[in-house]
Amino acid sequence: MIKILFVCHGNICRSTMAESVMTYLVKEKHLEASFSIHSAATSREEIGNTPHYGTVGKLKEMQIPLVPHRAVQMTAADYGNYDYLIGMDAANIRNMTRIAGGDSDKKIYKLLTFAGSGRDVADPWYTGDFDATYKDVLKGCSALLEYILKNDYD
């Protein structure tokens, strides 16, 4: 079982979108029994809240099912429980590393690194641009799945 945790600041926009997109991509390949995919926040601001209406609307437009979700915060224990901890931007990576107490096993990544870019996935909470966020999330999740299937999938 390959375990992935997507992380952003509040866990209502980007990481929730990535959780839903990756779940969809894995199901398209009939590999859902081999993956555990979740998401979390680095902050406590949105704990218990449902996904942002912009994320819900964009996923619906793209005909990608929204994974049932309420925002949760990443914990230190998550580092041991997941194979990949995927942040959306540099601030997420810093906070994830702090929460985890380091990254000795090299499990923390920025999503777009799998697509050959060091760019951050812009936070649509601030930009209002869920289209751009979706494009980056789809690109990153597709590349992450390709990477896992090539390197970690038996």
C-alpha positions in Angstrom: 0.0 0.0 0.0 1.4 3.4 -1.0 0.3 6.1 1.3 0.2 9.8 0.2 -0.7 12.8 2.3 -1.3 16.1 0.4 -0.7 19.2 2.6 -1.5 22.9 2.2 -2.1 25.8 4.6 -5.8 25.2 5.4 -6.8 21.9 3.8 -9.8 23.3 2.1 -8.5 24.3 -1.4 -5.3 22.9 -2.8 -4.6 19.7 -0.8 -8.3 18.7 -0.9 -8.2 19.2 -4.7 -5.0 17.2 -5.0 -6.5 14.4 -2.8 -9.6 14.2 -5.1 -7.6 14.4 -8.3 -5.1 11.8 -7.3 -7.9 9.5 -6.1 -9.5 9.9 -9.5 -6.3 9.2 -11.4 -5.6 6.1 -9.3 -9.2 4.8 -9.9 -8.8 5.4 -13.6 -5.9 2.9 -13.6 -7.9 0.5 -11.3 -5.2 0.8 -8.6 -7.3 2.1 -5.7 -6.6 -1.0 -3.6 -2.9 -0.2 -3.7 -3.1 3.4 -2.6 -4.2 5.4 0.5 -4.7 9.1 -0.2 -5.5 11.8 2.3 -4.9 15.5 2.9 -4.2 17.8 5.8 -3.3 21.4 6.8 -0.3 22.9 8.4 -2.5 25.4 10.3 -5.5 25.0 12.5 -7.6 27.8 10.9 -10.0 25.6 8.9 -10.1 22.4 11.1 -13.4 20.7 10.6 -14.5 22.8 7.6 -15.6 21.3 4.3 -13.7 22.0 1.0 -13.9 25.6 -0.4 -16.7 26.2 -2.8 -14.2 27.1 -5.5 -12.5 23.7 -5.2 -15.9 21.9 -5.2 -17.0 23.9 -8.3 -13.8 23.3 -10.3 -13.8 19.5 -9.5 -17.5 19.3 -10.5 -16.7 21.2 -13.8 -14.0 18.7 -14.5 -16.2 15.7 -13.6 -13.8 14.6 -10.8 -15.6 13.3 -7.7 -14.9 15.3 -4.6 -13.6 13.0 -1.9 -15.7 13.4 1.3 -13.6 15.6 3.5 -13.3 17.8 6.6 -10.1 19.8 7.2 -7.6 18.2 9.6 -4.1 19.3 10.7 -1.0 17.3 9.9 0.7 15.7 13.0 4.2 14.5 13.7 2.8 10.9 13.6 1.8 11.4 9.9 5.5 11.4 9.0 5.8 7.8 10.0 2.4 6.8 8.6 2.8 8.1 5.0 5.3 7.3 2.2 4.9 10.7 0.5 4.0 14.0 2.2 3.3 16.4 -0.6 3.2 20.2 0.0 1.9 22.8 -2.3 4.4 25.6 -1.7 7.6 26.5 0.0 5.9 27.7 3.2 4.0 24.4 3.4 7.3 22.5 3.1 8.9 24.5 5.9 5.9 24.0 8.2 5.6 20.3 7.3 9.2 19.7 8.1 8.8 21.6 11.4 5.7 19.5 12.3 7.4 16.3 11.4 10.6 17.2 13.4 12.7 17.0 10.2 12.8 15.0 7.0 15.3 12.3 7.7 13.7 9.8 5.4 13.3 12.3 2.5 9.5 11.9 2.3 8.5 15.6 2.1 8.2 17.0 -1.5 6.7 20.0 -3.2 4.1 18.8 -5.7 5.4 20.4 -8.8 8.9 18.9 -8.4 7.5 15.7 -9.9 6.6 17.7 -13.0 10.1 19.1 -13.3 9.3 22.5 -11.7 10.3 24.2 -8.5 7.2 26.5 -8.7 4.6 26.7 -5.9 1.0 25.8 -6.6 -0.7 29.2 -6.1 -3.2 29.3 -3.3 -6.6 30.1 -4.8 -7.8 31.4 -1.4 -5.8 34.5 -2.3 -5.7 34.4 -6.1 -9.3 33.4 -6.7 -7.9 31.4 -9.7 -9.1 27.8 -9.2 -8.5 27.1 -12.9 -4.7 27.7 -12.6 -4.6 25.8 -9.4 -6.4 22.9 -11.0 -4.0 22.8 -13.9 -1.0 22.7 -11.6 -2.6 20.1 -9.3 -3.4 17.9 -12.3 0.0 18.3 -13.7 1.7 17.5 -10.4 -0.6 14.6 -9.5 -0.2 13.0 -12.9 3.6 13.3 -12.6 3.6 12.0 -9.0 1.6 8.9 -10.1 3.9 8.3 -13.0 6.9 8.6 -10.6 5.4 6.2 -8.1 4.5 3.6 -10.8 8.0 3.7 -12.2 9.9 3.7 -8.9 7.8 2.3 -6.0 5.0 0.1 -7.5 5.6 -3.6 -7.7 
